[in-house]
Amino acid sequence: MSIPNANSPISESPVAVWSQSDASIAKVTLIGAVNVYSLGGVWTQIRQSQDIWLKQGDAKTKSLVFDATQVASLDGAGIAFLIGVQEAQSTSGAKFELVGLDSRYQPLLNEFNPISNLFPVPAVKPQRSFVVSTGMAVQNLLDDVRGLITFAGHLASDLLWSLRNPKQVRWGDFVNAAVEAGLAALPIVGLVAFLIGVILSFQAAIGMQQFGAVSFVGPLAALGIVREMGPLITAILLAGRSSAAFAAEIGTMTVNSEVDALVSGGLSPIRFLVVPRVLAGILVAPVLTLFADIVSIIASMFTMLIYGIPFINFWNGMLSAVDLEDIGSGLVKATLFGVVIAAVGCLRGMQTGTGAAAVGISATRAVVSSIVMIVVVDGIFAFISYKTGF
């Protein structure tokens, strides 16, 4: 007759047996070597039988006896099995009784006492009322506006410092930022500007053709492009491209504590990081806008050929409707957009938190905030233009 091996993966008979004497009393009997190998086939069966039994009638009147009298050896898996059965009883409010466990296994069991610590109750997050949620949203908005105003003050002061001390400005960073935000953005700006010129002319011609006024489409499209569509489309593209890039660059430096190192070294992060990028935004925004205006107007000229409007007629109509003041108004607006886009991107980068997702969150916030600020600045500029005629 062979002696069972405690480490054998196969057991001739189940090491755990479920039995019920009546509907309210059940028993789990452990037999022989109870280890990770022998429990593999019966653990799930015992727990399923226990769950079915607890669901029949009132669980609080049920009592389970866990008999370990016939245990030859017991490892950590056996203790885990015992704890799982006991936890199921406690959760349902039923009784549990452990009998016959050898004293040599008590220290191992006591390591998991109290067992309730192994199964913490999930914390229920309290639901905020509408008033509390609204108040928190308003508070966050006020904090964001306060931070924006403070940053704008520091930036204005350091821009004046850069005018007084041009040799101390990091012109290398300025050139790199201008190339990345300007030259690298020419293809996408040109493509979108061309499509805007074609679509705007087509849509306007469809309506104007009903009144026999197709010849006015060119001047109107050119005026709308140089005053509004050119600066606005360029600003939105820069917000999605350059503002996010600035936020990601400075945000990565913030996460890596490089910005803190600048402060510890006595250097101003705004002068060191923000001023060159804002100066680059001031330079490239009107240049890209002028490029977008030219591409859109050319696209509109080719589009109007479909409706029988020659280039010379389009050109003469455009000269009669668009003057230097209109072009200057659009370029001034584009310059303001460039300041806003670069500054907001740098601000969100410096506000980056910690963690793997912090840089992505900052880039997203930079794009959203830049577009919102573009709309605000555009509205203010439209009101000023209405009052002053500029």
KEKE-3310 file (N, C-alpha, C; in steps of 0.2 Angstrom, whole numbers, plus 5000, padded with zeros to 4 digits):
npx = (5004:5003:5010:5002:5008:5013:5015:5010:5002:4991:4977:4970:4957:4945:4950:4943:4926:4909:4895:4878:4868:4855:4844:4849:4861:4878:4893:4910:4923:4940:4952:4967:4982:4982:4984:4990:4990:4981:4969:4965:4955:4943:4940:4932:4921:4916:4914:4904:4894:4892:4888:4875:4868:4868:4859:4847:4833:4834:4849:4855:4851:4859:4872:4889:4901:4918:4928:4944:4950:4955:4966:4982:4993:4995:4995:4999:4989:4978:4975:4971:4959:4952:4950:4942:4930:4926:4924:4914:4903:4903:4900:4887:4880:4879:4884:4900:4911:4926:4934:4946:4958:4975:4987:4999:4997:4991:4998:5001:4988:4984:4991:4983:4973:4964:4952:4943:4950:4956:4946:4941:4927:4920:4923:4910:4908:4903:4888:4888:4878:4869:4871:4883:4891:4890:4896:4909:4913:4913:4922:4934:4934:4936:4949:4956:4955:4961:4974:4978:4977:4987:4998:4998:5002:5015:5021:5019:5027:5040:5041:5043:5055:5063:5063:5071:5082:5088:5099:5100:5090:5084:5088:5091:5081:5070:5071:5071:5058:5050:5053:5047:5034:5031:5037:5036:5022:5017:5012:5000:4993:4992:4985:4972:4968:4967:4956:4946:4945:4940:4928:4921:4919:4911:4899:4895:4893:4882:4871:4871:4870:4856:4852:4858:4870:4884:4896:4899:4904:4918:4924:4917:4921:4935:4936:4930:4940:4952:4949:4943:4942:4955:4964:4957:4956:4969:4974:4966:4972:4985:4983:4979:4991:5003:5001:4998:5010:5019:5014:5016:5030:5035:5028:5033:5046:5042:5036:5048:5055:5063:5059:5058:5072:5077:5071:5077:5090:5090:5085:5072:5058:5049:5055:5065:5059:5046:5046:5054:5046:5033:5037:5040:5028:5022:5028:5026:5012:5006:5013:5010:4996:4995:5000:4990:4979:4983:4983:4970:4963:4968:4963:4950:4949:4952:4941:4930:4931:4924:4911:4912:4919:4932:4950:4954:4943:4939:4951:4950:4938:4941:4951:4943:4935:4943:4955:4971:4969:4959:4967:4977:4970:4966:4979:4984:4974:4978:4991:4988:4981:4992:5000:4991:4989:5002:5005:4995:4998:5011:5007:4999:5008:5016:5008:5007:5003:5008:5013:5009:4999:4999:5005:4999:4986:4988:4992:4980:4971:4978:4975:4961:4959:4966:4958:4946:4950:4954:4941:4936:4945:4943:4929:4930:4938:4930:4920:4927:4931:4919:4915:4926:4928:4939)
npy = (4994:5011:5026:5042:5056:5072:5082:5078:5080:5074:5067:5052:5052:5065:5079:5088:5087:5090:5091:5089:5090:5094:5107:5118:5116:5113:5104:5105:5094:5091:5080:5071:5076:5093:5104:5115:5107:5097:5103:5109:5103:5103:5114:5124:5117:5115:5129:5132:5124:5129:5142:5140:5133:5143:5153:5147:5149:5158:5165:5168:5159:5148:5137:5133:5120:5118:5105:5100:5089:5078:5081:5079:5086:5104:5118:5135:5137:5129:5136:5148:5143:5140:5152:5158:5151:5155:5168:5169:5164:5174:5186:5183:5183:5171:5157:5152:5139:5132:5117:5106:5109:5108:5114:5118:5124:5136:5148:5151:5154:5164:5175:5181:5187:5200:5192:5200:5211:5207:5208:5221:5233:5240:5257:5269:5282:5297:5305:5321:5335:5346:5359:5359:5353:5363:5374:5370:5369:5382:5388:5381:5387:5401:5400:5396:5407:5416:5411:5413:5427:5430:5424:5431:5444:5442:5437:5449:5458:5451:5451:5465:5466:5458:5467:5477:5470:5463:5455:5445:5436:5420:5417:5406:5396:5403:5403:5390:5387:5395:5389:5376:5380:5388:5386:5372:5371:5376:5367:5361:5372:5379:5369:5368:5382:5383:5374:5381:5393:5388:5381:5392:5401:5393:5390:5403:5407:5399:5405:5418:5417:5416:5428:5435:5440:5435:5440:5448:5439:5436:5448:5449:5436:5438:5449:5443:5433:5440:5448:5439:5425:5420:5424:5417:5403:5400:5402:5393:5381:5383:5382:5369:5363:5370:5375:5364:5357:5366:5365:5351:5350:5359:5353:5340:5344:5349:5338:5330:5338:5348:5361:5365:5364:5374:5385:5383:5385:5399:5405:5412:5403:5408:5418:5410:5399:5403:5416:5415:5407:5413:5425:5419:5415:5427:5431:5421:5419:5431:5429:5417:5419:5428:5421:5411:5419:5423:5410:5406:5416:5414:5401:5405:5413:5404:5395:5404:5404:5394:5399:5408:5420:5430:5431:5444:5452:5447:5451:5465:5468:5463:5472:5484:5481:5477:5484:5491:5493:5483:5472:5475:5475:5461:5455:5461:5456:5442:5443:5445:5433:5424:5427:5423:5410:5404:5408:5402:5389:5387:5390:5380:5370:5372:5370:5357:5342:5327:5310:5298:5301:5315:5324:5322:5326:5340:5344:5343:5351:5363:5365:5366:5377:5387:5388:5392:5405:5411:5413:5422:5433:5436:5440:5451:5459:5460:5468:5480:5483:5486:5497:5506:5506:5500)
npz = (5000:4995:5001:5002:4994:4999:4990:4978:4963:4960:4968:4976:4982:4985:4994:5001:5007:5005:5015:5020:5034:5037:5031:5037:5043:5038:5032:5030:5026:5029:5022:5023:5014:5011:4999:4987:4975:4978:4980:4969:4961:4969:4975:4969:4967:4981:4985:4976:4980:4993:4990:4984:4994:5004:4998:4999:5007:5024:5026:5038:5048:5045:5048:5047:5048:5049:5047:5052:5057:5051:5044:5036:5032:5028:5018:5012:5002:5007:5019:5012:5006:5017:5022:5012:5012:5025:5024:5014:5022:5032:5025:5021:5033:5040:5051:5056:5060:5066:5068:5075:5070:5069:5081:5076:5064:5068:5069:5056:5051:5060:5054:5045:5052:5058:5047:5040:5036:5024:5015:5011:5013:4999:4996:4996:4985:4989:4983:4975:4977:4966:4968:4975:4965:4956:4962:4965:4951:4948:4956:4952:4939:4943:4949:4939:4930:4938:4939:4925:4924:4932:4926:4914:4918:4923:4911:4902:4909:4908:4894:4891:4898:4889:4878:4883:4886:4874:4871:4880:4878:4873:4859:4851:4855:4851:4837:4834:4839:4830:4818:4820:4823:4812:4798:4797:4798:4786:4775:4780:4783:4771:4763:4770:4769:4755:4753:4760:4753:4741:4745:4751:4741:4732:4740:4742:4729:4725:4731:4727:4714:4711:4711:4701:4704:4704:4701:4712:4721:4722:4727:4739:4745:4746:4755:4766:4769:4771:4782:4792:4790:4786:4797:4807:4804:4803:4816:4823:4818:4822:4836:4837:4834:4837:4850:4857:4856:4862:4875:4878:4877:4887:4898:4899:4903:4916:4922:4923:4932:4928:4926:4940:4943:4936:4943:4955:4952:4951:4939:4929:4924:4915:4908:4902:4896:4891:4885:4873:4865:4864:4858:4846:4842:4840:4828:4818:4817:4810:4798:4793:4792:4782:4772:4771:4767:4754:4747:4749:4742:4729:4727:4727:4716:4705:4707:4704:4690:4685:4685:4675:4678:4674:4678:4678:4681:4693:4701:4699:4706:4718:4722:4723:4734:4745:4755:4761:4775:4778:4777:4786:4798:4799:4800:4812:4821:4819:4825:4838:4841:4839:4851:4861:4858:4859:4873:4881:4878:4884:4897:4901:4900:4910:4921:4922:4930:4939:4934:4922:4913:4913:4904:4892:4896:4899:4886:4879:4887:4883:4870:4870:4878:4871:4859:4865:4870:4858:4852:4861:4860:4847:4847:4855:4847:4836:4841:4844:4832:4826:4833:4830:4817:4812)
capx = (5000:5007:5008:5001:5014:5010:5017:5008:4997:4985:4974:4965:4951:4944:4953:4937:4920:4904:4889:4873:4864:4849:4844:4852:4868:4882:4900:4916:4928:4946:4955:4974:4986:4978:4989:4988:4988:4975:4963:4963:4948:4937:4939:4927:4914:4914:4912:4898:4889:4891:4884:4868:4865:4867:4854:4841:4831:4837:4856:4857:4850:4863:4879:4894:4907:4924:4932:4951:4953:4959:4971:4989:4997:4991:5000:4995:4983:4973:4973:4967:4953:4948:4948:4937:4924:4924:4922:4907:4899:4902:4896:4879:4878:4879:4888:4905:4915:4932:4936:4951:4964:4981:4990:5005:4994:4988:5002:4999:4981:4984:4994:4978:4968:4957:4951:4939:4955:4957:4940:4938:4921:4921:4921:4905:4909:4896:4886:4888:4872:4869:4873:4890:4895:4891:4900:4916:4915:4914:4928:4939:4935:4939:4956:4960:4956:4966:4981:4979:4979:4994:5003:4998:5006:5022:5023:5020:5033:5046:5041:5046:5062:5066:5064:5076:5088:5088:5105:5099:5084:5087:5086:5091:5075:5066:5072:5068:5050:5047:5053:5042:5027:5030:5039:5033:5015:5015:5008:4993:4989:4990:4979:4966:4966:4964:4949:4942:4944:4935:4921:4918:4917:4906:4893:4892:4890:4876:4866:4871:4868:4849:4850:4862:4876:4889:4902:4901:4906:4925:4926:4915:4925:4942:4935:4929:4946:4957:4947:4941:4943:4962:4967:4954:4958:4977:4974:4964:4977:4991:4981:4979:4997:5009:5000:4999:5017:5022:5012:5019:5037:5036:5025:5038:5051:5039:5036:5055:5058:5068:5057:5060:5079:5078:5070:5083:5096:5089:5083:5065:5055:5045:5060:5069:5055:5040:5047:5056:5040:5028:5040:5040:5021:5020:5031:5024:5005:5004:5016:5005:4989:4996:5001:4983:4975:4985:4981:4963:4961:4970:4958:4943:4949:4951:4934:4925:4932:4918:4905:4913:4922:4939:4954:4955:4937:4940:4956:4948:4933:4944:4954:4938:4932:4948:4961:4976:4966:4956:4973:4980:4965:4967:4986:4984:4971:4982:4996:4985:4980:4998:5001:4986:4991:5009:5005:4991:5001:5016:5004:4996:5013:5019:5003:5007:5004:5012:5010:5010:4994:4999:5007:4993:4980:4990:4991:4972:4969:4981:4971:4954:4959:4968:4952:4941:4953:4953:4934:4935:4948:4939:4923:4932:4941:4925:4916:4931:4931:4912:4915:4931:4928:4945)
capy = (5000:5017:5032:5048:5061:5078:5086:5075:5084:5070:5064:5047:5054:5072:5081:5092:5084:5094:5087:5093:5086:5097:5113:5124:5114:5110:5103:5103:5089:5090:5074:5070:5082:5098:5108:5118:5102:5093:5107:5111:5100:5103:5121:5127:5113:5117:5135:5133:5121:5133:5148:5137:5132:5150:5156:5143:5151:5163:5163:5170:5153:5143:5136:5128:5117:5116:5100:5099:5084:5072:5084:5077:5092:5110:5123:5141:5136:5126:5142:5152:5140:5141:5160:5160:5148:5159:5175:5169:5164:5181:5191:5182:5183:5164:5156:5147:5136:5129:5112:5101:5112:5107:5120:5120:5128:5142:5154:5153:5157:5171:5180:5184:5189:5198:5191:5206:5216:5204:5209:5228:5235:5245:5264:5272:5289:5301:5309:5328:5339:5350:5365:5358:5353:5370:5378:5367:5371:5390:5389:5379:5392:5407:5398:5396:5414:5420:5409:5415:5434:5431:5422:5436:5449:5440:5437:5455:5460:5448:5453:5471:5464:5456:5473:5481:5466:5458:5450:5440:5432:5414:5417:5399:5393:5407:5401:5383:5387:5398:5385:5371:5382:5392:5383:5366:5372:5379:5363:5360:5379:5380:5364:5370:5388:5382:5371:5386:5397:5384:5380:5398:5404:5389:5391:5410:5408:5396:5409:5424:5416:5416:5435:5437:5444:5431:5444:5450:5434:5437:5454:5447:5431:5441:5453:5439:5429:5444:5450:5435:5417:5419:5424:5412:5396:5399:5402:5386:5376:5383:5380:5361:5360:5373:5376:5357:5355:5369:5362:5344:5351:5361:5348:5335:5347:5350:5331:5328:5342:5352:5368:5366:5365:5381:5390:5382:5389:5406:5407:5413:5399:5412:5421:5405:5395:5405:5422:5414:5404:5419:5429:5415:5415:5434:5432:5416:5420:5435:5427:5411:5421:5431:5415:5408:5424:5422:5404:5406:5421:5411:5396:5408:5415:5398:5393:5408:5403:5389:5403:5413:5426:5430:5433:5452:5454:5445:5455:5472:5468:5463:5479:5489:5479:5476:5489:5490:5493:5477:5467:5476:5472:5454:5454:5463:5450:5436:5443:5443:5426:5421:5428:5419:5402:5402:5409:5397:5382:5387:5390:5373:5365:5374:5368:5350:5338:5321:5304:5296:5305:5322:5328:5322:5331:5347:5346:5343:5358:5369:5366:5368:5384:5391:5389:5397:5411:5413:5415:5428:5438:5437:5443:5458:5463:5462:5474:5486:5485:5489:5504:5511:5505:5497)
capz = (5000:4995:5006:4998:4994:5000:4984:4972:4960:4959:4974:4974:4984:4987:5001:5004:5006:5007:5017:5024:5039:5036:5027:5041:5045:5033:5035:5025:5030:5025:5023:5020:5012:5008:4997:4980:4970:4979:4981:4962:4958:4973:4978:4965:4969:4988:4985:4972:4984:4998:4988:4983:5001:5007:4995:5000:5014:5027:5027:5045:5052:5043:5051:5043:5052:5045:5051:5050:5061:5048:5040:5037:5030:5026:5016:5011:4998:5012:5023:5008:5005:5023:5023:5007:5014:5031:5021:5011:5028:5036:5021:5021:5040:5043:5056:5054:5066:5064:5073:5074:5066:5073:5084:5072:5059:5070:5068:5049:5051:5063:5050:5041:5057:5056:5040:5037:5032:5017:5010:5013:5010:4994:4998:4992:4984:4990:4977:4976:4975:4960:4971:4977:4959:4952:4966:4963:4944:4948:4960:4947:4934:4946:4950:4932:4928:4942:4937:4919:4924:4935:4921:4909:4921:4923:4904:4900:4912:4905:4887:4892:4899:4883:4874:4886:4886:4869:4870:4885:4876:4870:4852:4848:4856:4847:4830:4834:4839:4824:4812:4821:4822:4806:4792:4797:4797:4780:4771:4782:4783:4764:4761:4773:4766:4748:4753:4763:4747:4736:4748:4753:4734:4729:4743:4741:4722:4724:4733:4723:4707:4711:4711:4696:4707:4704:4700:4718:4725:4723:4732:4746:4748:4747:4761:4772:4770:4774:4789:4797:4789:4786:4804:4812:4802:4804:4823:4825:4816:4827:4842:4838:4832:4840:4857:4860:4856:4868:4881:4879:4878:4894:4902:4900:4908:4922:4925:4925:4938:4925:4928:4947:4943:4934:4949:4960:4949:4950:4933:4928:4919:4910:4903:4899:4892:4888:4881:4866:4861:4863:4852:4839:4840:4837:4822:4813:4816:4804:4792:4791:4790:4775:4767:4770:4763:4747:4745:4749:4737:4723:4726:4725:4709:4701:4708:4700:4683:4683:4684:4670:4680:4673:4683:4679:4684:4700:4703:4700:4711:4725:4724:4725:4741:4750:4755:4766:4782:4780:4777:4792:4803:4799:4803:4819:4824:4819:4830:4845:4841:4840:4858:4865:4857:4862:4880:4884:4878:4889:4904:4902:4901:4917:4926:4921:4936:4940:4932:4915:4908:4914:4898:4888:4899:4898:4879:4878:4890:4879:4863:4871:4881:4865:4855:4869:4870:4851:4851:4866:4857:4841:4849:4858:4842:4832:4844:4844:4825:4825:4836:4828:4810:4809)
cpx = (5004:5005:5007:5006:5010:5010:5014:5002:4991:4983:4969:4958:4950:4947:4948:4931:4915:4898:4884:4869:4856:4849:4848:4859:4872:4889:4904:4921:4934:4950:4962:4978:4982:4983:4986:4987:4982:4968:4961:4956:4942:4936:4933:4920:4912:4911:4905:4892:4887:4886:4876:4865:4864:4861:4847:4838:4835:4844:4858:4855:4854:4870:4883:4900:4912:4928:4939:4954:4957:4964:4978:4994:4993:4996:4996:4989:4977:4971:4969:4960:4949:4945:4942:4930:4921:4921:4915:4902:4898:4899:4889:4876:4877:4884:4894:4909:4920:4934:4942:4957:4970:4984:4996:5003:4991:4992:5001:4993:4981:4987:4989:4972:4969:4956:4947:4944:4957:4952:4937:4932:4922:4919:4916:4906:4903:4895:4885:4881:4874:4873:4881:4894:4896:4896:4908:4918:4917:4921:4934:4940:4938:4947:4960:4960:4961:4973:4983:4981:4986:4999:5004:5002:5013:5025:5024:5026:5040:5047:5045:5053:5066:5067:5070:5083:5088:5093:5104:5093:5087:5085:5087:5084:5069:5066:5069:5060:5047:5047:5048:5035:5025:5031:5035:5025:5012:5011:5001:4989:4987:4985:4972:4963:4964:4957:4944:4940:4939:4928:4917:4915:4911:4899:4890:4889:4883:4870:4865:4869:4860:4847:4854:4868:4882:4896:4904:4904:4914:4927:4923:4919:4932:4941:4934:4936:4951:4956:4946:4943:4950:4965:4963:4956:4965:4977:4972:4969:4983:4989:4981:4986:5003:5008:5001:5006:5021:5021:5015:5027:5039:5033:5029:5044:5048:5039:5043:5059:5063:5066:5059:5068:5081:5077:5075:5089:5096:5087:5075:5063:5052:5050:5064:5066:5050:5041:5049:5050:5035:5031:5039:5032:5019:5023:5028:5016:5003:5007:5011:4998:4990:4997:4994:4979:4977:4982:4974:4960:4962:4965:4951:4943:4948:4944:4929:4926:4926:4912:4906:4916:4930:4943:4955:4949:4937:4945:4953:4942:4936:4948:4949:4935:4937:4954:4966:4974:4963:4962:4976:4976:4966:4974:4987:4980:4975:4988:4994:4983:4986:5001:4997:4988:4997:5009:5001:4995:5007:5013:5002:5002:5016:5014:5002:5008:5009:5009:5011:5006:4995:5000:5002:4987:4982:4990:4984:4970:4972:4977:4964:4954:4961:4962:4947:4944:4953:4946:4933:4938:4945:4933:4925:4934:4935:4921:4920:4931:4924:4912:4920:4931:4934:4944)
cpy = (5006:5022:5038:5053:5068:5083:5083:5079:5080:5066:5058:5049:5061:5074:5086:5089:5089:5089:5091:5088:5088:5104:5119:5122:5110:5109:5102:5100:5089:5084:5074:5076:5087:5104:5111:5113:5099:5097:5110:5109:5101:5110:5124:5124:5115:5124:5136:5129:5125:5139:5145:5136:5138:5153:5153:5145:5157:5161:5164:5164:5147:5143:5131:5126:5115:5112:5099:5094:5079:5075:5081:5082:5098:5115:5130:5141:5134:5132:5147:5149:5140:5148:5161:5157:5153:5165:5175:5168:5171:5186:5190:5182:5176:5163:5151:5145:5131:5124:5108:5103:5111:5113:5122:5124:5135:5148:5156:5156:5163:5177:5184:5186:5196:5197:5196:5211:5213:5206:5216:5229:5241:5252:5267:5279:5293:5305:5317:5331:5343:5357:5365:5357:5359:5374:5376:5369:5378:5391:5387:5384:5398:5406:5398:5403:5418:5418:5412:5423:5435:5429:5428:5442:5448:5440:5444:5459:5458:5450:5460:5471:5462:5462:5477:5477:5461:5453:5444:5435:5426:5413:5410:5395:5396:5404:5394:5383:5390:5393:5379:5374:5386:5388:5376:5366:5374:5374:5362:5367:5380:5375:5367:5377:5387:5379:5377:5391:5394:5384:5387:5401:5400:5390:5398:5411:5405:5401:5415:5423:5417:5424:5439:5441:5440:5435:5447:5445:5434:5442:5452:5442:5434:5445:5448:5435:5434:5446:5445:5427:5416:5418:5418:5405:5395:5398:5395:5381:5377:5381:5372:5359:5363:5373:5369:5355:5359:5366:5355:5345:5353:5357:5343:5338:5347:5343:5329:5333:5347:5360:5370:5367:5372:5386:5389:5385:5396:5409:5407:5408:5403:5415:5416:5401:5398:5411:5420:5411:5409:5423:5425:5415:5422:5434:5427:5417:5424:5433:5421:5414:5425:5426:5412:5412:5423:5416:5404:5410:5417:5405:5399:5410:5409:5395:5397:5408:5398:5393:5409:5420:5426:5433:5441:5455:5453:5450:5463:5473:5467:5469:5484:5487:5479:5481:5487:5489:5486:5472:5468:5474:5465:5452:5456:5458:5444:5437:5442:5436:5422:5422:5424:5412:5400:5403:5404:5390:5382:5387:5383:5368:5366:5371:5360:5346:5332:5315:5304:5300:5312:5326:5328:5326:5338:5349:5347:5350:5364:5370:5369:5375:5389:5393:5394:5404:5415:5416:5421:5434:5440:5441:5450:5462:5465:5468:5480:5488:5488:5496:5509:5511:5502:5489)
cpz = (5000:4999:5001:4999:4994:4994:4978:4969:4959:4966:4972:4976:4986:4994:5004:5002:5009:5009:5021:5028:5038:5032:5031:5043:5039:5036:5029:5029:5025:5027:5020:5019:5008:5006:4990:4975:4971:4979:4974:4960:4962:4976:4975:4967:4976:4988:4981:4977:4990:4996:4987:4989:5004:5004:4996:5007:5017:5029:5035:5050:5050:5047:5048:5048:5047:5049:5048:5054:5058:5043:5042:5036:5027:5024:5015:5007:5003:5016:5019:5007:5011:5024:5018:5009:5020:5028:5018:5017:5031:5032:5021:5028:5043:5048:5053:5060:5063:5069:5071:5070:5071:5075:5080:5066:5061:5069:5060:5048:5054:5059:5046:5046:5058:5049:5037:5033:5025:5012:5013:5010:5005:4997:4993:4991:4985:4984:4979:4973:4969:4962:4972:4970:4955:4956:4965:4956:4944:4951:4956:4942:4937:4947:4944:4929:4932:4940:4930:4919:4927:4930:4916:4912:4921:4916:4901:4903:4909:4897:4886:4893:4893:4878:4876:4886:4880:4868:4875:4883:4872:4863:4848:4849:4852:4840:4829:4834:4833:4818:4813:4820:4816:4800:4792:4796:4791:4776:4773:4782:4775:4761:4764:4770:4759:4748:4756:4757:4742:4739:4749:4746:4731:4733:4742:4734:4721:4726:4729:4716:4706:4709:4705:4698:4708:4704:4707:4723:4727:4728:4739:4749:4750:4754:4767:4774:4773:4781:4794:4796:4789:4793:4808:4810:4804:4812:4826:4823:4820:4834:4843:4836:4837:4848:4860:4861:4861:4874:4883:4880:4886:4899:4904:4905:4915:4926:4927:4930:4935:4926:4935:4947:4941:4939:4954:4958:4949:4944:4932:4923:4913:4905:4899:4894:4888:4883:4874:4862:4860:4858:4845:4837:4837:4830:4817:4812:4810:4798:4789:4789:4783:4770:4766:4766:4756:4744:4744:4743:4730:4722:4724:4718:4704:4701:4704:4692:4680:4682:4679:4672:4679:4678:4684:4682:4692:4704:4704:4705:4718:4727:4726:4732:4746:4749:4761:4773:4783:4781:4784:4798:4804:4802:4810:4823:4825:4824:4837:4846:4842:4847:4862:4864:4860:4870:4883:4883:4883:4896:4905:4903:4908:4922:4925:4928:4935:4937:4924:4910:4909:4908:4893:4890:4898:4890:4877:4880:4886:4873:4865:4874:4875:4861:4858:4869:4863:4850:4855:4863:4851:4842:4851:4852:4837:4835:4843:4836:4823:4827:4833:4820:4807:4808)
residu = (MET:SER:ILE:PRO:ASN:ALA:ASN:SER:PRO:ILE:SER:GLU:SER:PRO:VAL:ALA:VAL:TRP:SER:GLN:SER:ASP:ALA:SER:ILE:ALA:LYS:VAL:THR:LEU:ILE:GLY:ALA:VAL:ASN:VAL:TYR:SER:LEU:GLY:GLY:VAL:TRP:THR:GLN:ILE:ARG:GLN:SER:GLN:ASP:ILE:TRP:LEU:LYS:GLN:GLY:ASP:ALA:LYS:THR:LYS:SER:LEU:VAL:PHE:ASP:ALA:THR:GLN:VAL:ALA:SER:LEU:ASP:GLY:ALA:GLY:ILE:ALA:PHE:LEU:ILE:GLY:VAL:GLN:GLU:ALA:GLN:SER:THR:SER:GLY:ALA:LYS:PHE:GLU:LEU:VAL:GLY:LEU:ASP:SER:ARG:TYR:GLN:PRO:LEU:LEU:ASN:GLU:PHE:ASN:PRO:ILE:SER:ASN:LEU:PHE:PRO:VAL:PRO:ALA:VAL:LYS:PRO:GLN:ARG:SER:PHE:VAL:VAL:SER:THR:GLY:MET:ALA:VAL:GLN:ASN:LEU:LEU:ASP:ASP:VAL:ARG:GLY:LEU:ILE:THR:PHE:ALA:GLY:HIS:LEU:ALA:SER:ASP:LEU:LEU:TRP:SER:LEU:ARG:ASN:PRO:LYS:GLN:VAL:ARG:TRP:GLY:ASP:PHE:VAL:ASN:ALA:ALA:VAL:GLU:ALA:GLY:LEU:ALA:ALA:LEU:PRO:ILE:VAL:GLY:LEU:VAL:ALA:PHE:LEU:ILE:GLY:VAL:ILE:LEU:SER:PHE:GLN:ALA:ALA:ILE:GLY:MET:GLN:GLN:PHE:GLY:ALA:VAL:SER:PHE:VAL:GLY:PRO:LEU:ALA:ALA:LEU:GLY:ILE:VAL:ARG:GLU:MET:GLY:PRO:LEU:ILE:THR:ALA:ILE:LEU:LEU:ALA:GLY:ARG:SER:SER:ALA:ALA:PHE:ALA:ALA:GLU:ILE:GLY:THR:MET:THR:VAL:ASN:SER:GLU:VAL:ASP:ALA:LEU:VAL:SER:GLY:GLY:LEU:SER:PRO:ILE:ARG:PHE:LEU:VAL:VAL:PRO:ARG:VAL:LEU:ALA:GLY:ILE:LEU:VAL:ALA:PRO:VAL:LEU:THR:LEU:PHE:ALA:ASP:ILE:VAL:SER:ILE:ILE:ALA:SER:MET:PHE:THR:MET:LEU:ILE:TYR:GLY:ILE:PRO:PHE:ILE:ASN:PHE:TRP:ASN:GLY:MET:LEU:SER:ALA:VAL:ASP:LEU:GLU:ASP:ILE:GLY:SER:GLY:LEU:VAL:LYS:ALA:THR:LEU:PHE:GLY:VAL:VAL:ILE:ALA:ALA:VAL:GLY:CYS:LEU:ARG:GLY:MET:GLN:THR:GLY:THR:GLY:ALA:ALA:ALA:VAL:GLY:ILE:SER:ALA:THR:ARG:ALA:VAL:VAL:SER:SER:ILE:VAL:MET:ILE:VAL:VAL:VAL:ASP:GLY:ILE:PHE:ALA:PHE:ILE:SER:TYR:LYS:THR:GLY:PHE)
# end
